[in-house]
């Protein structure tokens, strides 16, 4: 194989991502997402940190050198819902997207996120581009919209902290361009630029930096990350249930207190046969009515704990799961896109070689044989380019695997937040419960105004005399 004709760029997933005033409730047209070209099974594993930009790095360019703290410090992006829906007929939701790094605050629709993701896939088909949350055609209730807001926030923060994406003009435009035609601006920024393979100085030398057992390392890595994903998925589900129980507990405590207050506020006249105990009933009602304040405070503490665990534990677990899912998607893109195209190219090359041999054996005209030879040379060049892309894809996968390992210490952040939330929540609620005890002294007071503790009934249910 001689020469090196660049194969055409992957089809830019610039599809029609809803240019019309579509909205929340109408899915954008399906984009023809780009797939990396030509490959063998994917790439690998190794611990380290994160990449930099598309220039020639110092030292071994395969190894990353960032820490989790450095990645988290790159930017913090907030995504908040704009309360009122916009649009004359088809209503759509807008989000306020604020970046600490760019000191910017812009308004974005869901379809703006769609085009932004498509441009990332077009420029970086061999990198972990996170998935977007789905749309819902009709009936997007408040719970669905809030879940999607959280998912969009996780998406844009993962992108803003990725060592490569964070230095790209597409990200800067998305986070800081305040014009109304942000989708066109995003598409223009990627037009005629080509993907990472076309712009990285190391692209044609990627094979030189890869370990000899790259395929074995990839298989091990993929299995490890699949196991990590499954375990963290279960942890997330349990954490969601714990946070949900705290919020349910808050609702129960609040209702419990309201019912005590309802008893204390009852104005039904006391029957004459109970007149002897009227003072007892009156003081009891007054005491029960006052207890609702403490139970409301307990409910508030439990709700705060549940919300804190949703934000500091469940959301961080979801962030890590989104990253792991993007790695799984990258591996699938690598295999189904590149490997499939490589196999087709080789099959086509094999057919052309057979045609060449057949033509030579049949002594065809020199002109037709020359045309066939020319086509074979073109196909050899295309295969060579695909092989270069294959190794570059493996190179990128190696780095993205390292990036996964950079994020693994996030586990300690999550556990610390969970433990702190439990300690703080139980501490605050314990104080309220302890403050509540003295107020029970006036309930069912005995002859000496002392609280008479109830007896513990024996197994037969009778209280001993």
RAPE-V642777 format. One record per residue. N is the residue number from 1. RES is the residue in three letters. SS is DSSP state (A for helix, B for strand, O for the rest). PSI is psi in whole degrees, -180 to 180 (999 if undefined). D_LAST is the distance of its C-alpha to the last C-alpha in Angstrom with 1 decimal. Layout:
BEGIN
n=N res=RES ss=SS psi=PSI d_last=D_LAST
n=N res=RES ss=SS psi=PSI d_last=D_LAST
END
This chain:
BEGIN
n=1 res=UNK ss=O psi=123 d_last=103.1
n=2 res=UNK ss=O psi=160 d_last=104.9
n=3 res=UNK ss=O psi=172 d_last=104.4
n=4 res=UNK ss=O psi=85 d_last=101.2
n=5 res=UNK ss=O psi=125 d_last=101.0
n=6 res=UNK ss=O psi=132 d_last=97.8
n=7 res=UNK ss=O psi=158 d_last=95.9
n=8 res=UNK ss=O psi=153 d_last=94.9
n=9 res=UNK ss=O psi=155 d_last=91.7
n=10 res=UNK ss=O psi=150 d_last=88.6
n=11 res=UNK ss=O psi=122 d_last=88.3
n=12 res=UNK ss=O psi=130 d_last=86.7
n=13 res=UNK ss=O psi=56 d_last=83.5
n=14 res=UNK ss=O psi=10 d_last=84.7
n=15 res=UNK ss=O psi=-178 d_last=84.3
n=16 res=UNK ss=O psi=16 d_last=83.9
n=17 res=UNK ss=O psi=46 d_last=80.3
n=18 res=UNK ss=O psi=79 d_last=80.2
n=19 res=UNK ss=O psi=-30 d_last=82.9
n=20 res=UNK ss=O psi=170 d_last=82.3
n=21 res=UNK ss=O psi=60 d_last=79.6
n=22 res=UNK ss=O psi=-128 d_last=77.2
n=23 res=UNK ss=B psi=-173 d_last=73.7
n=24 res=UNK ss=O psi=-45 d_last=70.3
n=25 res=UNK ss=O psi=-2 d_last=70.1
n=26 res=UNK ss=B psi=121 d_last=73.3
n=27 res=UNK ss=O psi=146 d_last=73.8
n=28 res=UNK ss=O psi=159 d_last=76.9
n=29 res=UNK ss=O psi=143 d_last=79.7
n=30 res=UNK ss=O psi=128 d_last=79.0
n=31 res=UNK ss=O psi=143 d_last=80.8
n=32 res=UNK ss=O psi=86 d_last=83.0
n=33 res=UNK ss=O psi=141 d_last=81.3
n=34 res=UNK ss=O psi=147 d_last=83.6
n=35 res=UNK ss=O psi=142 d_last=83.3
n=36 res=UNK ss=O psi=151 d_last=84.7
n=37 res=UNK ss=O psi=137 d_last=87.9
n=38 res=UNK ss=O psi=117 d_last=88.5
n=39 res=UNK ss=O psi=168 d_last=86.4
n=40 res=UNK ss=O psi=-178 d_last=84.9
n=41 res=UNK ss=O psi=149 d_last=81.2
n=42 res=UNK ss=O psi=-167 d_last=79.5
n=43 res=UNK ss=O psi=-155 d_last=78.8
n=44 res=UNK ss=O psi=-153 d_last=76.4
n=45 res=UNK ss=O psi=161 d_last=74.2
n=46 res=UNK ss=O psi=144 d_last=74.2
n=47 res=UNK ss=O psi=143 d_last=72.2
n=48 res=UNK ss=O psi=-131 d_last=73.5
n=49 res=UNK ss=O psi=-122 d_last=73.4
n=50 res=UNK ss=O psi=156 d_last=75.3
n=51 res=UNK ss=O psi=-180 d_last=79.0
n=52 res=UNK ss=O psi=-112 d_last=81.2
n=53 res=UNK ss=O psi=-164 d_last=84.0
n=54 res=UNK ss=O psi=31 d_last=87.0
n=55 res=UNK ss=O psi=173 d_last=89.3
n=56 res=UNK ss=O psi=111 d_last=90.2
n=57 res=UNK ss=O psi=163 d_last=87.3
n=58 res=UNK ss=O psi=154 d_last=87.8
n=59 res=UNK ss=O psi=-148 d_last=87.2
n=60 res=UNK ss=O psi=111 d_last=85.7
n=61 res=UNK ss=O psi=-14 d_last=85.1
n=62 res=UNK ss=O psi=-30 d_last=82.7
n=63 res=UNK ss=O psi=137 d_last=80.0
n=64 res=UNK ss=O psi=160 d_last=77.9
n=65 res=UNK ss=O psi=16 d_last=77.0
n=66 res=UNK ss=O psi=159 d_last=74.4
n=67 res=UNK ss=O psi=167 d_last=70.7
n=68 res=UNK ss=A psi=-41 d_last=67.8
n=69 res=UNK ss=A psi=-39 d_last=67.7
n=70 res=UNK ss=A psi=-40 d_last=71.4
n=71 res=UNK ss=A psi=-45 d_last=70.8
n=72 res=UNK ss=A psi=-29 d_last=67.9
n=73 res=UNK ss=A psi=-10 d_last=69.9
n=74 res=UNK ss=A psi=-41 d_last=72.8
n=75 res=UNK ss=O psi=155 d_last=71.3
n=76 res=UNK ss=O psi=120 d_last=68.1
n=77 res=UNK ss=B psi=130 d_last=68.6
n=78 res=UNK ss=B psi=140 d_last=66.3
n=79 res=UNK ss=B psi=111 d_last=66.4
n=80 res=UNK ss=B psi=146 d_last=64.9
n=81 res=UNK ss=B psi=133 d_last=65.0
n=82 res=UNK ss=O psi=123 d_last=67.2
n=83 res=UNK ss=O psi=-49 d_last=65.2
n=84 res=UNK ss=O psi=136 d_last=67.9
n=85 res=UNK ss=O psi=149 d_last=69.5
n=86 res=UNK ss=B psi=164 d_last=73.3
n=87 res=UNK ss=O psi=144 d_last=76.1
n=88 res=UNK ss=O psi=-47 d_last=77.6
n=89 res=UNK ss=O psi=-63 d_last=76.7
n=90 res=UNK ss=O psi=110 d_last=75.0
n=91 res=UNK ss=O psi=143 d_last=72.4
n=92 res=UNK ss=B psi=152 d_last=71.8
n=93 res=UNK ss=O psi=142 d_last=69.4
n=94 res=UNK ss=B psi=154 d_last=70.7
n=95 res=UNK ss=B psi=143 d_last=69.3
n=96 res=UNK ss=B psi=119 d_last=70.0
n=97 res=UNK ss=B psi=117 d_last=70.8
n=98 res=UNK ss=B psi=130 d_last=70.9
n=99 res=UNK ss=B psi=128 d_last=72.2
n=100 res=UNK ss=O psi=-41 d_last=71.7
n=101 res=UNK ss=O psi=-47 d_last=74.8
n=102 res=UNK ss=O psi=-2 d_last=77.2
n=103 res=UNK ss=O psi=47 d_last=75.6
n=104 res=UNK ss=B psi=158 d_last=75.9
n=105 res=UNK ss=B psi=115 d_last=74.0
n=106 res=UNK ss=B psi=163 d_last=75.4
n=107 res=UNK ss=B psi=132 d_last=74.3
n=108 res=UNK ss=B psi=144 d_last=74.2
n=109 res=UNK ss=B psi=167 d_last=73.6
n=110 res=UNK ss=A psi=-41 d_last=72.2
n=111 res=UNK ss=A psi=-24 d_last=75.7
n=112 res=UNK ss=A psi=-40 d_last=76.9
n=113 res=UNK ss=A psi=-38 d_last=74.4
n=114 res=UNK ss=A psi=-49 d_last=75.8
n=115 res=UNK ss=A psi=-39 d_last=79.4
n=116 res=UNK ss=A psi=-46 d_last=78.3
n=117 res=UNK ss=A psi=-38 d_last=76.7
n=118 res=UNK ss=A psi=-40 d_last=79.8
n=119 res=UNK ss=A psi=-37 d_last=82.1
n=120 res=UNK ss=A psi=-43 d_last=80.0
n=121 res=UNK ss=A psi=-34 d_last=80.3
n=122 res=UNK ss=A psi=-44 d_last=84.0
n=123 res=UNK ss=A psi=-29 d_last=84.6
n=124 res=UNK ss=O psi=64 d_last=82.1
n=125 res=UNK ss=O psi=-15 d_last=81.7
n=126 res=UNK ss=O psi=15 d_last=80.9
n=127 res=UNK ss=O psi=167 d_last=78.0
n=128 res=UNK ss=O psi=93 d_last=74.3
n=129 res=UNK ss=O psi=116 d_last=74.4
n=130 res=UNK ss=O psi=155 d_last=70.8
n=131 res=UNK ss=O psi=157 d_last=70.1
n=132 res=UNK ss=O psi=153 d_last=69.4
n=133 res=UNK ss=O psi=155 d_last=66.4
n=134 res=UNK ss=O psi=163 d_last=67.4
n=135 res=UNK ss=O psi=167 d_last=68.4
n=136 res=UNK ss=O psi=129 d_last=66.9
n=137 res=UNK ss=O psi=-46 d_last=69.4
n=138 res=UNK ss=O psi=156 d_last=67.2
n=139 res=UNK ss=O psi=40 d_last=63.7
n=140 res=UNK ss=O psi=94 d_last=63.3
n=141 res=UNK ss=O psi=176 d_last=59.9
n=142 res=UNK ss=A psi=-40 d_last=58.5
n=143 res=UNK ss=A psi=-43 d_last=56.5
n=144 res=UNK ss=A psi=-45 d_last=59.6
n=145 res=UNK ss=A psi=-39 d_last=61.8
n=146 res=UNK ss=A psi=-41 d_last=59.4
n=147 res=UNK ss=A psi=-38 d_last=59.2
n=148 res=UNK ss=A psi=-38 d_last=63.0
n=149 res=UNK ss=A psi=-45 d_last=63.3
n=150 res=UNK ss=A psi=-42 d_last=61.3
n=151 res=UNK ss=A psi=-39 d_last=63.4
n=152 res=UNK ss=A psi=-37 d_last=66.6
n=153 res=UNK ss=A psi=-44 d_last=65.5
n=154 res=UNK ss=A psi=-43 d_last=64.8
n=155 res=UNK ss=A psi=-53 d_last=68.2
n=156 res=UNK ss=A psi=-29 d_last=70.3
n=157 res=UNK ss=A psi=-39 d_last=68.6
n=158 res=UNK ss=A psi=-40 d_last=69.3
n=159 res=UNK ss=A psi=-46 d_last=72.9
n=160 res=UNK ss=A psi=-20 d_last=73.3
n=161 res=UNK ss=A psi=-4 d_last=72.1
n=162 res=UNK ss=O psi=130 d_last=74.2
n=163 res=UNK ss=O psi=-32 d_last=77.0
n=164 res=UNK ss=O psi=-48 d_last=79.7
n=165 res=UNK ss=A psi=-35 d_last=78.5
n=166 res=UNK ss=A psi=-19 d_last=77.8
n=167 res=UNK ss=A psi=6 d_last=81.5
n=168 res=UNK ss=O psi=148 d_last=82.8
n=169 res=UNK ss=A psi=-28 d_last=84.3
n=170 res=UNK ss=A psi=-43 d_last=82.3
n=171 res=UNK ss=A psi=-45 d_last=79.0
n=172 res=UNK ss=A psi=-42 d_last=80.6
n=173 res=UNK ss=A psi=-45 d_last=81.9
n=174 res=UNK ss=A psi=-37 d_last=78.5
n=175 res=UNK ss=A psi=-14 d_last=76.6
n=176 res=UNK ss=A psi=-18 d_last=79.3
n=177 res=UNK ss=O psi=125 d_last=81.7
n=178 res=UNK ss=O psi=4 d_last=81.0
n=179 res=UNK ss=O psi=172 d_last=83.6
n=180 res=UNK ss=O psi=-17 d_last=82.9
n=181 res=UNK ss=O psi=49 d_last=84.6
n=182 res=UNK ss=A psi=-33 d_last=82.5
n=183 res=UNK ss=A psi=-44 d_last=82.7
n=184 res=UNK ss=A psi=-39 d_last=86.6
n=185 res=UNK ss=A psi=-42 d_last=86.5
n=186 res=UNK ss=A psi=-43 d_last=84.3
n=187 res=UNK ss=A psi=-41 d_last=86.6
n=188 res=UNK ss=A psi=-36 d_last=89.7
n=189 res=UNK ss=A psi=-25 d_last=88.3
n=190 res=UNK ss=A psi=-10 d_last=88.0
n=191 res=UNK ss=O psi=136 d_last=91.3
n=192 res=UNK ss=O psi=21 d_last=94.1
n=193 res=UNK ss=O psi=-34 d_last=92.0
n=194 res=UNK ss=O psi=171 d_last=91.0
n=195 res=UNK ss=O psi=-177 d_last=88.0
n=196 res=UNK ss=A psi=-36 d_last=87.0
n=197 res=UNK ss=A psi=-37 d_last=89.2
n=198 res=UNK ss=A psi=-21 d_last=92.2
n=199 res=UNK ss=A psi=-14 d_last=91.4
n=200 res=UNK ss=O psi=129 d_last=90.0
n=201 res=UNK ss=O psi=-22 d_last=92.6
n=202 res=UNK ss=O psi=-4 d_last=90.9
n=203 res=UNK ss=A psi=-47 d_last=90.7
n=204 res=UNK ss=A psi=-8 d_last=93.7
n=205 res=UNK ss=A psi=11 d_last=92.7
n=206 res=UNK ss=A psi=-37 d_last=89.0
n=207 res=UNK ss=A psi=-33 d_last=89.7
n=208 res=UNK ss=A psi=-25 d_last=90.9
n=209 res=UNK ss=A psi=-9 d_last=87.5
n=210 res=UNK ss=O psi=144 d_last=85.4
n=211 res=UNK ss=O psi=156 d_last=84.2
n=212 res=UNK ss=O psi=-32 d_last=85.9
n=213 res=UNK ss=O psi=39 d_last=82.6
n=214 res=UNK ss=A psi=-40 d_last=81.7
n=215 res=UNK ss=A psi=-40 d_last=80.7
n=216 res=UNK ss=A psi=-41 d_last=78.4
n=217 res=UNK ss=A psi=-39 d_last=76.8
n=218 res=UNK ss=A psi=-45 d_last=76.3
n=219 res=UNK ss=A psi=-44 d_last=74.6
n=220 res=UNK ss=A psi=-45 d_last=72.2
n=221 res=UNK ss=A psi=-45 d_last=71.5
n=222 res=UNK ss=A psi=-40 d_last=70.9
n=223 res=UNK ss=A psi=-42 d_last=68.4
n=224 res=UNK ss=A psi=-48 d_last=66.5
n=225 res=UNK ss=A psi=-31 d_last=66.3
n=226 res=UNK ss=A psi=-42 d_last=65.2
n=227 res=UNK ss=A psi=-42 d_last=62.3
n=228 res=UNK ss=A psi=-44 d_last=61.5
n=229 res=UNK ss=A psi=-47 d_last=61.6
n=230 res=UNK ss=A psi=-41 d_last=59.2
n=231 res=UNK ss=A psi=-44 d_last=56.7
n=232 res=UNK ss=A psi=-29 d_last=56.8
n=233 res=UNK ss=A psi=-42 d_last=56.5
n=234 res=UNK ss=A psi=-40 d_last=53.2
n=235 res=UNK ss=A psi=-43 d_last=52.1
n=236 res=UNK ss=A psi=-43 d_last=53.1
n=237 res=UNK ss=A psi=-42 d_last=51.1
n=238 res=UNK ss=A psi=-42 d_last=47.9
n=239 res=UNK ss=A psi=-39 d_last=48.6
n=240 res=UNK ss=A psi=-42 d_last=49.0
n=241 res=UNK ss=A psi=-39 d_last=45.7
n=242 res=UNK ss=A psi=-47 d_last=43.9
n=243 res=UNK ss=A psi=-40 d_last=45.6
n=244 res=UNK ss=A psi=-39 d_last=44.9
n=245 res=UNK ss=A psi=-38 d_last=41.2
n=246 res=UNK ss=A psi=-40 d_last=41.2
n=247 res=UNK ss=A psi=-39 d_last=42.9
n=248 res=UNK ss=A psi=-40 d_last=40.6
n=249 res=UNK ss=A psi=-40 d_last=37.6
n=250 res=UNK ss=A psi=-44 d_last=39.3
n=251 res=UNK ss=A psi=-40 d_last=39.6
n=252 res=UNK ss=A psi=-42 d_last=36.0
n=253 res=UNK ss=A psi=-40 d_last=34.8
n=254 res=UNK ss=A psi=-44 d_last=37.2
n=255 res=UNK ss=A psi=-39 d_last=36.0
n=256 res=UNK ss=A psi=-47 d_last=32.4
n=257 res=UNK ss=A psi=-38 d_last=33.3
n=258 res=UNK ss=A psi=-37 d_last=35.4
n=259 res=UNK ss=A psi=-38 d_last=32.6
n=260 res=UNK ss=A psi=-41 d_last=30.4
n=261 res=UNK ss=A psi=-37 d_last=33.5
n=262 res=UNK ss=A psi=-39 d_last=34.0
n=263 res=UNK ss=A psi=-44 d_last=30.5
n=264 res=UNK ss=A psi=-24 d_last=31.4
n=265 res=UNK ss=O psi=2 d_last=34.8
n=266 res=UNK ss=O psi=128 d_last=33.8
n=267 res=UNK ss=O psi=12 d_last=35.6
n=268 res=UNK ss=O psi=129 d_last=34.3
n=269 res=UNK ss=O psi=146 d_last=33.8
n=270 res=UNK ss=O psi=131 d_last=30.3
n=271 res=UNK ss=O psi=155 d_last=30.0
n=272 res=UNK ss=A psi=-34 d_last=30.2
n=273 res=UNK ss=A psi=-13 d_last=26.9
n=274 res=UNK ss=A psi=14 d_last=25.2
n=275 res=UNK ss=A psi=-31 d_last=27.5
n=276 res=UNK ss=A psi=-27 d_last=24.8
n=277 res=UNK ss=A psi=18 d_last=23.4
n=278 res=UNK ss=A psi=-37 d_last=26.9
n=279 res=UNK ss=A psi=-36 d_last=26.9
n=280 res=UNK ss=A psi=-46 d_last=23.7
n=281 res=UNK ss=A psi=-39 d_last=25.4
n=282 res=UNK ss=A psi=-44 d_last=28.7
n=283 res=UNK ss=A psi=-34 d_last=27.5
n=284 res=UNK ss=A psi=-44 d_last=25.5
n=285 res=UNK ss=A psi=-42 d_last=28.7
n=286 res=UNK ss=A psi=-40 d_last=30.8
n=287 res=UNK ss=A psi=-42 d_last=28.8
n=288 res=UNK ss=A psi=-39 d_last=28.7
n=289 res=UNK ss=A psi=-38 d_last=32.5
n=290 res=UNK ss=A psi=-22 d_last=33.2
n=291 res=UNK ss=A psi=-21 d_last=31.5
n=292 res=UNK ss=A psi=-28 d_last=34.2
n=293 res=UNK ss=A psi=-46 d_last=36.7
n=294 res=UNK ss=A psi=-40 d_last=34.8
n=295 res=UNK ss=A psi=-33 d_last=34.4
n=296 res=UNK ss=A psi=-38 d_last=38.1
n=297 res=UNK ss=A psi=-41 d_last=38.9
n=298 res=UNK ss=A psi=-42 d_last=36.9
n=299 res=UNK ss=A psi=-41 d_last=38.8
n=300 res=UNK ss=A psi=-42 d_last=42.0
n=301 res=UNK ss=A psi=-42 d_last=41.4
n=302 res=UNK ss=A psi=-40 d_last=40.5
n=303 res=UNK ss=A psi=-41 d_last=43.7
n=304 res=UNK ss=A psi=-42 d_last=45.8
n=305 res=UNK ss=A psi=-43 d_last=44.7
n=306 res=UNK ss=A psi=-44 d_last=45.5
n=307 res=UNK ss=A psi=-41 d_last=48.9
n=308 res=UNK ss=A psi=-40 d_last=49.7
n=309 res=UNK ss=A psi=-32 d_last=49.0
n=310 res=UNK ss=A psi=-44 d_last=51.2
n=311 res=UNK ss=A psi=-42 d_last=54.0
n=312 res=UNK ss=A psi=-20 d_last=53.9
n=313 res=UNK ss=A psi=-60 d_last=52.7
n=314 res=UNK ss=A psi=-44 d_last=53.4
n=315 res=UNK ss=A psi=-37 d_last=56.7
n=316 res=UNK ss=A psi=-36 d_last=58.0
n=317 res=UNK ss=A psi=-41 d_last=57.1
n=318 res=UNK ss=A psi=-38 d_last=58.9
n=319 res=UNK ss=A psi=-47 d_last=61.9
n=320 res=UNK ss=A psi=-38 d_last=62.2
n=321 res=UNK ss=A psi=-39 d_last=61.8
n=322 res=UNK ss=A psi=-40 d_last=64.6
n=323 res=UNK ss=A psi=-45 d_last=66.8
n=324 res=UNK ss=A psi=-39 d_last=66.1
n=325 res=UNK ss=A psi=-38 d_last=66.8
n=326 res=UNK ss=A psi=-31 d_last=70.1
n=327 res=UNK ss=A psi=-44 d_last=71.1
n=328 res=UNK ss=A psi=-41 d_last=70.4
n=329 res=UNK ss=A psi=-39 d_last=72.5
n=330 res=UNK ss=A psi=-44 d_last=75.2
n=331 res=UNK ss=A psi=-41 d_last=75.4
n=332 res=UNK ss=A psi=-40 d_last=75.6
n=333 res=UNK ss=A psi=-41 d_last=78.3
n=334 res=UNK ss=A psi=-47 d_last=80.2
n=335 res=UNK ss=A psi=-49 d_last=80.2
n=336 res=UNK ss=A psi=-30 d_last=80.7
n=337 res=UNK ss=A psi=-65 d_last=83.2
n=338 res=UNK ss=A psi=-48 d_last=85.3
n=339 res=UNK ss=A psi=-43 d_last=85.1
n=340 res=UNK ss=A psi=-44 d_last=86.0
n=341 res=UNK ss=A psi=-36 d_last=88.9
n=342 res=UNK ss=A psi=-44 d_last=90.2
n=343 res=UNK ss=A psi=-40 d_last=90.2
n=344 res=UNK ss=A psi=-40 d_last=92.0
n=345 res=UNK ss=A psi=-42 d_last=94.6
n=346 res=UNK ss=A psi=-38 d_last=95.2
n=347 res=UNK ss=A psi=-43 d_last=95.5
n=348 res=UNK ss=A psi=-41 d_last=98.1
n=349 res=UNK ss=A psi=-41 d_last=100.0
n=350 res=UNK ss=A psi=-42 d_last=100.1
n=351 res=UNK ss=A psi=-42 d_last=101.6
n=352 res=UNK ss=A psi=-37 d_last=104.2
n=353 res=UNK ss=A psi=-40 d_last=105.3
n=354 res=UNK ss=A psi=-39 d_last=105.8
n=355 res=UNK ss=A psi=-39 d_last=107.8
n=356 res=UNK ss=A psi=-45 d_last=109.9
n=357 res=UNK ss=A psi=-39 d_last=110.6
n=358 res=UNK ss=A psi=-41 d_last=111.5
n=359 res=UNK ss=A psi=-41 d_last=113.8
n=360 res=UNK ss=A psi=-39 d_last=115.6
n=361 res=UNK ss=A psi=-31 d_last=116.0
n=362 res=UNK ss=O psi=3 d_last=117.5
n=363 res=UNK ss=O psi=51 d_last=119.9
n=364 res=UNK ss=O psi=173 d_last=118.8
n=365 res=UNK ss=O psi=142 d_last=120.5
n=366 res=UNK ss=A psi=-33 d_last=120.0
n=367 res=UNK ss=A psi=-44 d_last=118.7
n=368 res=UNK ss=A psi=-34 d_last=115.7
n=369 res=UNK ss=A psi=-41 d_last=114.9
n=370 res=UNK ss=A psi=-40 d_last=115.0
n=371 res=UNK ss=A psi=-41 d_last=112.6
n=372 res=UNK ss=A psi=-40 d_last=110.2
n=373 res=UNK ss=A psi=-41 d_last=110.5
n=374 res=UNK ss=A psi=-42 d_last=109.7
n=375 res=UNK ss=A psi=-36 d_last=106.6
n=376 res=UNK ss=A psi=-42 d_last=105.5
n=377 res=UNK ss=A psi=-43 d_last=106.0
n=378 res=UNK ss=A psi=-42 d_last=103.9
n=379 res=UNK ss=A psi=-37 d_last=101.2
n=380 res=UNK ss=A psi=-42 d_last=101.3
n=381 res=UNK ss=A psi=-40 d_last=100.9
n=382 res=UNK ss=A psi=-42 d_last=97.9
n=383 res=UNK ss=A psi=-41 d_last=96.2
n=384 res=UNK ss=A psi=-42 d_last=96.9
n=385 res=UNK ss=A psi=-41 d_last=95.3
n=386 res=UNK ss=A psi=-36 d_last=92.3
n=387 res=UNK ss=A psi=-38 d_last=92.0
n=388 res=UNK ss=A psi=-40 d_last=92.1
n=389 res=UNK ss=A psi=-36 d_last=89.3
n=390 res=UNK ss=A psi=-51 d_last=87.4
n=391 res=UNK ss=A psi=-34 d_last=87.4
n=392 res=UNK ss=A psi=-37 d_last=86.7
n=393 res=UNK ss=A psi=-42 d_last=83.7
n=394 res=UNK ss=A psi=-39 d_last=82.5
n=395 res=UNK ss=A psi=-47 d_last=83.1
n=396 res=UNK ss=A psi=-40 d_last=81.0
n=397 res=UNK ss=A psi=-37 d_last=78.2
n=398 res=UNK ss=A psi=-45 d_last=78.2
n=399 res=UNK ss=A psi=-39 d_last=77.7
n=400 res=UNK ss=A psi=-32 d_last=75.1
n=401 res=UNK ss=A psi=-42 d_last=73.1
n=402 res=UNK ss=A psi=-37 d_last=73.3
n=403 res=UNK ss=A psi=-37 d_last=72.0
n=404 res=UNK ss=A psi=-44 d_last=68.9
n=405 res=UNK ss=A psi=-28 d_last=68.3
n=406 res=UNK ss=A psi=-35 d_last=68.7
n=407 res=UNK ss=A psi=-13 d_last=65.8
n=408 res=UNK ss=O psi=-37 d_last=63.5
n=409 res=UNK ss=O psi=-9 d_last=62.2
n=410 res=UNK ss=A psi=-23 d_last=60.7
n=411 res=UNK ss=A psi=-44 d_last=57.8
n=412 res=UNK ss=A psi=-36 d_last=56.8
n=413 res=UNK ss=A psi=-43 d_last=57.0
n=414 res=UNK ss=A psi=-47 d_last=54.7
n=415 res=UNK ss=A psi=-39 d_last=52.1
n=416 res=UNK ss=A psi=-43 d_last=52.2
n=417 res=UNK ss=A psi=-38 d_last=51.7
n=418 res=UNK ss=A psi=-48 d_last=48.7
n=419 res=UNK ss=A psi=-46 d_last=47.0
n=420 res=UNK ss=A psi=-40 d_last=47.8
n=421 res=UNK ss=A psi=-43 d_last=46.4
n=422 res=UNK ss=A psi=-45 d_last=43.1
n=423 res=UNK ss=A psi=-50 d_last=42.8
n=424 res=UNK ss=A psi=-43 d_last=43.8
n=425 res=UNK ss=A psi=-47 d_last=41.6
n=426 res=UNK ss=A psi=-35 d_last=38.4
n=427 res=UNK ss=A psi=-47 d_last=39.2
n=428 res=UNK ss=A psi=-41 d_last=39.8
n=429 res=UNK ss=A psi=-36 d_last=36.7
n=430 res=UNK ss=A psi=-39 d_last=34.5
n=431 res=UNK ss=A psi=-43 d_last=35.8
n=432 res=UNK ss=A psi=-42 d_last=35.0
n=433 res=UNK ss=A psi=-42 d_last=31.4
n=434 res=UNK ss=A psi=-37 d_last=31.0
n=435 res=UNK ss=A psi=-24 d_last=32.5
n=436 res=UNK ss=A psi=-30 d_last=30.1
n=437 res=UNK ss=A psi=-49 d_last=26.9
n=438 res=UNK ss=A psi=-26 d_last=27.5
n=439 res=UNK ss=A psi=-8 d_last=28.0
n=440 res=UNK ss=A psi=-8 d_last=24.5
n=441 res=UNK ss=O psi=-27 d_last=23.3
n=442 res=UNK ss=O psi=-2 d_last=24.0
n=443 res=UNK ss=O psi=128 d_last=22.0
n=444 res=UNK ss=O psi=45 d_last=18.8
n=445 res=UNK ss=B psi=143 d_last=19.1
n=446 res=UNK ss=O psi=-170 d_last=16.6
n=447 res=UNK ss=O psi=-28 d_last=17.9
n=448 res=UNK ss=O psi=22 d_last=19.8
n=449 res=UNK ss=O psi=30 d_last=21.3
n=450 res=UNK ss=O psi=148 d_last=19.7
n=451 res=UNK ss=B psi=124 d_last=18.5
n=452 res=UNK ss=O psi=110 d_last=14.8
n=453 res=UNK ss=O psi=140 d_last=14.7
n=454 res=UNK ss=O psi=147 d_last=12.8
n=455 res=UNK ss=O psi=156 d_last=10.3
n=456 res=UNK ss=O psi=111 d_last=12.1
n=457 res=UNK ss=O psi=142 d_last=11.0
n=458 res=UNK ss=O psi=-179 d_last=11.8
n=459 res=UNK ss=O psi=-28 d_last=14.9
n=460 res=UNK ss=O psi=0 d_last=13.8
n=461 res=UNK ss=O psi=-1 d_last=12.9
n=462 res=UNK ss=O psi=140 d_last=9.3
n=463 res=UNK ss=O psi=125 d_last=6.6
n=464 res=UNK ss=O psi=148 d_last=3.8
n=465 res=UNK ss=O psi=999 d_last=0.0
END
